[in-house]
């Protein structure tokens, strides 16, 4: 009888240990699965941000490269105005905007303002635009757009930093932030350069092959810039660190 009771106790103990081990393994698997999902979500979010950013800035650089060629001296003055307000915005206002709105929202705001620069090319080359308004349109559009440009690149740097931190923290192999920086930096550079080259080639192909007018080309650029802003608002998520920082600032 005693041996039977002892055997039953041992079996119960073994059963409890097995159950505990199974619970522990299941918990680890669940945590790994959750971490893996978070890592993939962060990566998808960053890639989407990079694509939309590259499309938007590709339209900007395409217009910038065409400024002097299509607008002559007006384009040169326009470019100078853009860089002047861009520098002032980056030095004196961009950091505050990023800290207040968060990286994603600051980038979206900057991209929205930057659309003014692209839009001024479309207006300036329309057949219905009076010649007397071409210079004011180009200069004012560049002045406003440059402000957005200062926000965009400051916010992009902050967003990239957030992405690297979260990706490193959520990765199963516990990547260092420097490793995450290297990997995400390579992805961003590849997407950015692809977008810039493609959109710079678009003007040549569309005019030479498809016989589009320059006003139509700039209209396409403006439409792409606006759609990239809408995509940023709709699909790209803020990182949780941005939300935490904003709550601390409000308190």
Secondary structure, 3 states (H helix, E strand, C coil): CHHHHHHHHHHHHHHHHHHHHHHHHHHHHHHHHHHHHHHHHHHHHHHHHHHHHHHHHHHHHHHHHHHHHHHCHHHHHHHHHHHHHHHHHHHHCHHHHHHHHCHHHHHHHHHHHHHHHHHHHHHHCCCCCCHHHHHHHHHHHHHHHHHHHHHHHHHHHHHHHHHHHHHHHHCCCCCCHHHHHHHHHHHHHHHHHHHHHHHHHHHHHHHHCCCCCHHHHHHHHHHHHHHHHHHHHHHCCCCHHHHHHHHHHHC
